[in-house]
């Protein structure tokens, strides 16, 4: 499912322009632009249960270095629409990503964007690239076509916890601190408000549609053979960035992925978990920069042969 994007002004605009795109089924996807029209594009796809704000630090940095960055909330997340019928599946999410990629590639963009996809966003990118080839390169963030189930179950347990929401922002901060005990700093109230919405009774809940949890988790599990086949058909430059302390990818899953995509590069970020971007944003952004700079139009493109 791929829809036609609404036109965006091609006048040069500064960091922080927001907008919405509508998919064929009417679901509106919220996005944010960083950088200037005409710069080569980067499209950021967040993980399950995250929002586009997870990319703010990297997008601001790289947009200041001449890249036009587009971050977006996946359907059922953040400021994007929830589905009225509560039915979500993997093909919908893939179609949304292709829609965003085509939007990012509109003239005067100098070519297709590079995808930077974390966890779920990286899996969607693999399938989208194999089926539609909307990207000039792929950066997969701590995800491989086959993953460690124990790590996924830990994430899902966190997302299923607190079904009645929270009485305050501080309660939500406690929940995140318990989930990410290695982080030395608690999330500020300002950052937490980007992750929470108020219910009619005044309690705060996470920003995602809880009806997604079992549907997408089960759908993703069933996609593993398809994901491996998609990986074997990737021909564009590819980088895998993993967290050295990740419980989602392992030496075995990384080895399998690199066998499927033999031209891919791999960088392991020390002291980082599955949440690589938040754990060590400077190191993550540096690894991405080193990979994408030779791919800048006019630079030296890597061979994938």
Residue, then its C-alpha position, 0 to 999 in steps of 0.5 A: x500500500x503506497x499513497x501519493x504524498x501531498x505537495x510540500x513547498x520547495x522553498x528553502x526552509x529551516x530546521x523544525x518544519x512539521x507536516x502530515x502525509x495521508x496513506x491510502x487508508x486515510x491514516x495521517x503520518x506526522x513528520x518533521x523536517x530538519x535542514x534545507x530543501x535541496x540537501x541530500x536526504x536522510x529518512x529516519x524510522x523509529x522502533x516499536x513504541x518510540x516516536x520521531x523525537x528519538x532521532x532529534x539529536x542526530x537529525x539536528x547534528x546531521x542537518x547542520x552538516x548539509x543533510x536534509x533529515x525527515x523524521x516521522x511517527x509511525x501509524x499508531x505512534x506519537x502524533x500520527x493517527x491511530x487506526x479506527x478499526x485497530x487493525x495494524x499489520x506489517x504491510x501497512x507499515x512498509x507502505x507508510x515507509x515507502x510513502x515517506x521515502x517518495x516524499x523525501x525524494x521529491x525534487x529538488x532532492x538530489x536522489x533517493x534518501x538514505x534510510x536510518x531505521x532502528x529496530x522495527x524501522x530497520x526491518x521495515x526498511x529491509x522489506x521496503x528496499x527489497x520490494x520497492x527500492x526507495x532508498x539509496x542506502x540503508x543504516x540498520x540500528x541494532x536489528x537483524x532479520x532474526x533476533x533474540x526473543x528474550x530481548x523482544x519479550x523484555x521490550x513487550x513486557x515494558x510496553x504491556x505494563x501500566x495498562x491504566x496509565x500514570x497519575x503523574x509524569x514522575x510515575x512515568x519517569x520511574x517506569x523508564x528509569x526501571x526499564x533503563x537502569x544503565x541510564x545515569x539521567x532521568x528523562x526530563x518532564x519536557x521530554x516525557x511529555x512527548x511520550x505521553x498523552x492525557x486520557x479523559x480521566x486525567x491519567x497519562x498513558x503512553x503515546x502508542x495504540x495498545x491494540x498494536x502490541x500483540x498484532x505487530x509483535x506476532x506479525x513481525x515474528x511470522x516475517x522472519x523468513x521473508x526478512x532473511x530473503x529480503x536481506x539477500x536482495x539488498x544491493x545498496x550500501x548497507x551499515x549495521x550499527x549494533x549495541x555491544x550490550x544489546x539483548x536483541x542482536x547477537x554475534x550469531x544473528x549479526x553473522x547470519x545477516x552479514x552472510x546474507x548481505x556480504x557487502x554490508x559494514x558493521x559497527x558495534x558501539x561500546x557500552x550501548x544496549x538495544x537503545x543505541x541512539x539514546x545510550x551513546x548518541x555521539x558515537x552513534x551519530x559519528x558512525x552514521x556520519x562516517x558511512x554516509x559522507x562518501x555517499x553524498x552526491x559528488x562523493x565516492x560511492x562504495x561498491x556493493x559487488 
